[in-house]
Every structure is written in C-alpha cells, then in structure tokens.
Amino acid sequence: MNGKSSHESMILSYRNMFVVLSVTLLLLLPAGQSSPLTCKELLQPLDQLDPHHVAGRWDLVAGSLSDPALLEFFKERDSSSIYFSNATATSNISYSTFVHIDGKCHDRTYNISLEVSTIVFDVRHQINLTLTMIHTPCADCVVMRFDNESKKAERLWLFSRRREVETKELEEFRAQVECLNMLPPAVMDPNKELCELGIRTEDNEQA
C-alpha cells in the first residue's frame, strides 16, 4: 500500500510541476506572440481625425496600388511628401502634395475638410476618390486609403514624420495591403532627395 501511495504521490507531483511550467511559459511569451489582428481591425478607420495631429509635413515611406502599371509608374518617383497647413479646425485646411521625380519637384494644393476619418476635397477640385485615414500602431505615422467611386481601394500609402519606420510597423502595413488584395508595396529609398516645401517647379497630378 505504501508503495502504491508513494507512486500516486509522485504522479501528482509531476502533474503539478507540469501545470506550473506551462503557466510560467505562457507568462514568459512576448507580447508579439499574441494573435495577429484581423483584417477588420487592420483596416479600421480612425475614430476622429485631429487637425493638430495631422498638421505639418509627412514623408512617404511605402505605397501600394491595385493597378500594376500605376505601381510601376509610382516606383519612378524619388520621394513624395504631403503637407497640411492652416490645420487649426476641421475645415478650410490646405493639403499639399509634393513629388520629386526626374530631378524636378511637382506639387499640387487642395482645400479640404476633415470629417471623422475622411478627408473631403473641395468640390472645385473634382477629385473622384475617397481618402480615409486608417488604423496604425505607429504614433508618428498616417495610413491613407484611396477608394474609387465604386468604393474599391485603389491606393494605400504609409506616411511618417520619419523617412523610414521600424520593421514591425512596415510589416503591419504589408498586412493591411494584403487585406485589400493589392500589390506588394513599394518602399521608398530614405536617402533619395526630398522636395523643399514651398519651392515650386511644376504642377502635376501624379501625387
């Protein structure tokens, strides 16, 4: 009897040890091992665009398009930037785009308003795209989604206050691109020349 009792105690002891080790391993797992975000979460529009947050300059880090020909044309640019000025309220904001390509800077300026997560262009510009800011864990980044009139995503661009972002931030952008079934994004070369804001060479709508 004593031998049997000792054997059962040993089994119970091993079971308890296994439970303790399992819990310890779970606690030691890094946060990065948590379940990946769903596409619904990755493409969630921002709750509210803050004009003070978007004010100023943002440089393009990466971009994807749905059209292969347009993506190849997109890759020809050296750099691209956007600039929000007069962003003290949600309306009458100036939104400027700058593209450096073939040694020249091309820029356009639009009058916009901010409505929740959407950038609304003044009707005079006749822009047939809906521009929405979507979720990003990057504190100094914005992700801009461009939908056509059929509400199909045509472009997805990642901008930041930096010229390049961390690998995990870029990987989340790639996941957002995949959720929209768009082409693999082109990543900008952070060493290429930027346009100097305010210096205008030519008008161009390719931005």
Summary of the structure (lengths in Angstrom):
residues: 207
radius of gyration: 24.4
end to end distance: 84.4
largest distance: 95.5
contacts: 554
relative contact order: 0.20
helix: 29%
strand: 32%
